[in-house]
Amino acid sequence: MLTIDIGNSRIKWCRFRDGDIVEHRVQAYSVESFETDLRRVVSPQDASCRLMMSHVAGEALKKRLIRVLDENRYSNVSFAQTQAQQCGVRNSYEKTENMGVDRWLAMIAGFHSPLKQTSDAVCVVDCGTAITLDVVDSKGVHQGGLIMPGLQTMCASLVSGTSRIQADKQFESGELSEPALAASTEQAVKQGCRQLMLEGVSGIIARQKQAANGAMLCLVTGGDGEWVSEALVHKNAYEPFLVHYGLQRIADEGNS
């Protein structure tokens, strides 16, 4: 089985065999070159495989995606959709279509994580273009979630909206060791956005863990997930393939 997760800036592809990921690829994409970027991931040799899709990049790109899959003769393709209830997880949204399917899949995977104890709630933090944080209690009931700007989005917004601030809009996780207070405008922007994001996420996790009486598994995923996981003061686990494991779970269990 193959899984593809198309977010706002990257295409993530996985091959599953006997429940395990045996191969994976990541491809950045732009709207202008979407078909070319997608073809670097999608191979006609895999056309006979079952393909499970997560897609949050809008209907226009979805139509272009389907055309590429049709060109390559993919015939067993399923697009995941956010549900009111699925795989033991119950959604808190009244209008489930307003929740991104990647959030829904990550919650399903988190609830079924082998790291989770039966009595644990689970907190899923997805760090990408936006940061989403969702909590599911030990019985599978979604307690709600939050959405905030991701690190690059926050930095880019500050730079573009303030004429006297000049800074590179892209920065690397290697800068985590830099001092908390910066001595240049560029570093002040980078470190300020980073610390604001981390303090915000850490505070939310602390409150939710207290509400769960300490029995809460925290899982971090997404493009910035690895360094965020390392920087958080709270115990957590980094799982880069959480959405893909959610796709695998719904492929196996459907709407049960």
Buried (B, 14 or more C-beta within 10 A) or exposed (E): BBBBBBBBBBBBBBBBEEEEBEEBEEBEBEEEEBBEBBBEBBEEEBBEBBBBBBBBBEEEBBEBBBEBBEEBEBEEBEBBEBBEBBBBBBBBBEEBEEBBBBBBBBBBBBBBBEEBEEEBBBBBBBBBBBBBBBBBBBEBBBBEBBEBBBBBBBBBEBBEEEEEBEBEBEBEBEEEEEEEEBEEBBBBBBBBBBEBBBEBBBEBBEEBBEEBEEBBBBBBBBBBBBBBBEBBEBEBBBBBBBBBBBBBBBBEEEEE
